[in-house]
């Protein structure tokens, strides 16, 4: 089984900041990754409608980490299960579980990738084109190579290597357009 991945809003981080917001469709399930800061929430809602998805139909939301620029618009998805590094939340139910290896749906799993924060996770998506990694291990294709906000740059480098070892065909970074990983 393979999922479809759509970037709803490509992020940026310069004089203003917005997260890259992703929609994943897998076996009738809609999953959002990092519904954070955007210039206008219609960027998320209108893009969802373009893919024939209503915010109320989103079943899962994944936070790469808990910075507001990646979580601010979570309330748009009132019926979703929410996933972070150590638990799953839905309504008033908090279910402890480590994210590493957690299967969100048949083609979507989570991977612990500390570095930017100790609690960072990467969403791994099996698509028809190959594996895609939605992650804050990279801000954008252009860098920076050294994360200016990293809690642990050495852990970040180890996490980058672990993700690249999986052979992703595409990286969806925290604040930029998707890019193909290179040997450099």
N, C-alpha and C positions, 0 to 999 in steps of 0.2 A: 504494500500500500504506500502511496505517496501523497503528500499534501501540496496544496497550492499556497504560495507565499506572495503577498502584495504589500509594498511599502505604501502606507496611507499618507505619510508625511515624512520627507527626508529632513533630518535634524541639522542643526548647525550650532556652533559655539564660537562666537566672536564678540562683537559689542552687545549682541543679544544671544539668547540660548533657547534651543528647542530640541527635544529628543526625537530620534527616529522612531516612528510609530508603525508597527507592523501588524497586518492581519494575516492569519494562517487559517486556511480552510482544510479540514481533515475529517473525512467520513461523517459529513453532516454536522461537524462541530466547528464553531468559529472561535478562534483564539486571538487575543490581542497581546502584543508584547510592548511594554513601556509606554503606556498612555500618559505621557508627561506633558510638559509645557509645550505649547504651540501658540502661534500668534493669535489664533481664534479657534475655538473648539469645533467650529464648522469644518475646519480642515480635516478633522477626524470623522465627524458625522457625515459630511457630504461624500467623503471618499468611501465610507462604509456603504452608503446607499448606492454608489456607483458599482459596488460588488454585490448588490442585492442582499445586504445584511443590515438588519436593524440593531441598534445598540442593545435593545432588550433581548436579542437572540444570542448575544455573545456568551459562550459557556465558560470560558476561562480567560483570565488575565494574568500575565507573568510580569513580575518586576525584576529587572536585571539586578537592581539594588534599590535602596530606599531614599535616594536623593529626590527632592521634589521635582526636578526637571524630568524625572522618569516615572513619576507616580501621580502628578497633580490632577489628571483627568480620570482617575479610576472610578469615581462615582457615576460616570456616564453609563457604566455597565452593572446595573443594579442586581441582575440575576446571576452574575458570574461567580465562579470559584476563583479566588485570588491565590497566587503562588509566589512564595519568596524562598529564601535559602533554607528555612527551617520549618516551614509549616504551610498548610493550605487553610484558607478561610472562606466560609460561605455563610451569609446571614450572621447568626450569632454563634457559629460553631468554629472553633479553632482546633485543627488537627495537626499535632506535631508530626513531622516526618522530615528527614533530610532531603534536600532537593536532588543531590547527586544521584543520577540514575532514575529519578522519578519519571514515569511514563504519563504524560498529560493526555495523550491520545495515541492511536497506533503509530503515527509517524512523527510524533513530537515527544522529545525527552529533555530533561534538564541535566546540566552538568555544573558542579561547583567549580568556579574559576576565580578564586580570590586574587586580589591585587589592587584594583581601583579602590575597592573596599574589601574587608575581610569576608563580607557576605555576598559578594557578586556571584551571579549564576549566568550561564549561557544557555540559550534555548537552541537545541539542535533539531533541525527539521529535515526529514527525508523527502525530497521532491523528485520529480521525474528527471530533472537535470543533475541530481546528486545531492549531497549533504550541504545544507545552508546553516551557518552559525550566526544567530542574533546575539550580539555581545557588546559589552562596554570595554573589552580588552583593547579595542581601538576606538578612538574618537571619530576618525574619518580616514579615508585612504591617504590623505596628505599628512596625517600625524595628529599630534606630535608623537614621536617615537618614545620619548620619556613623558609619562603621564604627569602633568603638573599637580594633579590632585590625588595621585596614588597614595594609598596608605602604606603599600609595600611594593615597590617597583620590582624587586627580585621575584616575589610571588607572582606578580603580573607577567613577567617574562616567562616563568615556568608555565603559567596558565595559557599564555599565547602558544607556546611550544606544544602543549598538550592538545589544544584545539587544532592547530595546524597538522599535527600527527594524524588526526582523523581524516585528513584529505578533503576539507570542504571545498566545494566549487565556488562558493560565494560567502563573503563576510558581510553581514549587515551591522555596521558600527553604531555606537551610541549616538553620534551626532553628525551623520553624513549619509551619503548615498551608498548603496551596496557596491562592493568591489570584489574582483577576483584576486585571491591571494597570489603573490608572486614569490619566486625563490629568494628575492631580495628582502 
